[in-house]
Amino acid sequence: LAEKQLAALDVVDQHLARSESGLLVGNALTTADILLAAYIQWAVKLTLHPPARARVPNVIKHLERLVADPRFEGAFGETVYCEKPIAPNQDK
C-alpha cells in the first residue's frame, strides 16, 4: 500500500511542480485542492513519514498552504506529522 500511495503522490507532486499557481487546476482554488489537502492531512498523520514526505515536497507544500489559508481556519485543525508509518493490519 505504501508504495502504491507514494507512486500516486509522485504523479500529483510532479503536476504541482509544473503548476504556476501551485494548485491542481488553473489559478483558482477548487474542490480538488481541498479534497487533496484533506487526504494528505490524514496521510501525513498515518503513513507519510519523513522520507516519504521528502519524496513529495510539492504535495506537502500544497497541504501547508491550504491549512494556513484563513478561509479554512478551523476546518482542517492541527496537522500532525508521523515519524514512522502505522503498521498494516496483518490479520487480513
C-alpha positions as CSV (number, residue, x, y, z in Angstrom):
1,L,0.0,0.0,0.0
2,A,2.7,2.5,0.9
3,E,4.5,2.1,-2.5
4,K,1.2,2.5,-4.3
5,Q,0.3,5.6,-2.3
6,L,3.7,7.1,-3.0
7,A,3.5,6.3,-6.7
8,A,0.2,8.1,-6.9
9,L,1.5,11.0,-4.9
10,D,4.6,11.2,-7.2
11,V,2.3,11.9,-10.1
12,V,0.5,14.6,-8.1
13,D,3.8,16.1,-6.9
14,Q,5.1,16.4,-10.5
15,H,1.8,18.0,-11.6
16,L,2.0,20.6,-8.7
17,A,5.7,21.2,-9.6
18,R,4.7,22.3,-13.1
19,S,1.7,24.4,-11.9
20,E,2.4,28.1,-11.8
21,S,-0.2,28.6,-9.2
22,G,0.7,25.6,-7.0
23,L,-2.9,24.4,-7.4
24,L,-4.3,21.4,-9.1
25,V,-6.4,23.1,-11.7
26,G,-5.8,26.6,-13.1
27,N,-5.2,29.6,-10.9
28,A,-8.1,29.4,-8.5
29,L,-8.7,27.1,-5.5
30,T,-11.0,24.2,-6.4
31,T,-12.7,21.4,-4.6
32,A,-10.0,19.2,-5.9
33,D,-7.4,21.2,-3.9
34,I,-9.5,21.0,-0.7
35,L,-10.0,17.2,-1.1
36,L,-6.3,16.6,-1.8
37,A,-5.3,18.6,1.3
38,A,-7.8,16.7,3.5
39,Y,-6.5,13.4,2.2
40,I,-2.8,14.4,2.7
41,Q,-3.5,15.7,6.2
42,W,-4.6,12.2,7.1
43,A,-1.7,10.6,5.2
44,V,1.0,12.7,7.0
45,K,-0.6,11.6,10.3
46,L,-0.7,7.9,9.4
47,T,1.6,6.8,6.6
48,L,3.8,9.7,5.2
49,H,6.8,9.6,7.4
50,P,9.8,12.0,6.9
51,P,11.4,10.1,4.0
52,A,8.1,9.8,2.2
53,R,7.3,13.5,2.8
54,A,10.7,14.4,1.4
55,R,9.8,12.5,-1.8
56,V,6.7,14.7,-2.5
57,P,7.6,18.2,-1.4
58,N,5.1,19.9,-3.6
59,V,2.3,17.9,-2.1
60,I,3.4,18.8,1.4
61,K,3.7,22.5,0.4
62,H,0.1,22.3,-1.1
63,L,-1.2,20.9,2.2
64,E,0.5,23.5,4.3
65,R,-0.7,26.3,2.1
66,L,-4.3,25.3,2.4
67,V,-4.1,24.6,6.1
68,A,-2.7,28.1,6.6
69,D,-5.4,29.7,4.4
70,P,-7.6,31.9,6.6
71,R,-10.7,30.8,4.7
72,F,-10.3,27.4,6.2
73,E,-9.5,28.4,9.7
74,G,-10.7,25.7,12.0
75,A,-11.8,23.4,9.1
76,F,-8.6,21.4,8.9
77,G,-7.5,21.6,12.5
78,E,-3.9,20.8,13.6
79,T,-1.8,18.9,11.2
80,V,0.1,16.1,13.0
81,Y,3.1,14.5,11.2
82,C,4.0,10.9,12.0
83,E,7.7,9.9,12.5
84,K,7.0,6.4,11.2
85,P,4.1,4.9,9.3
86,I,1.5,2.8,11.1
87,A,1.9,-0.9,10.6
88,P,-0.6,-2.6,8.3
89,N,-3.0,-5.0,9.8
90,Q,-1.6,-8.4,9.2
91,D,-4.8,-10.2,10.1
92,K,-6.4,-9.5,6.7
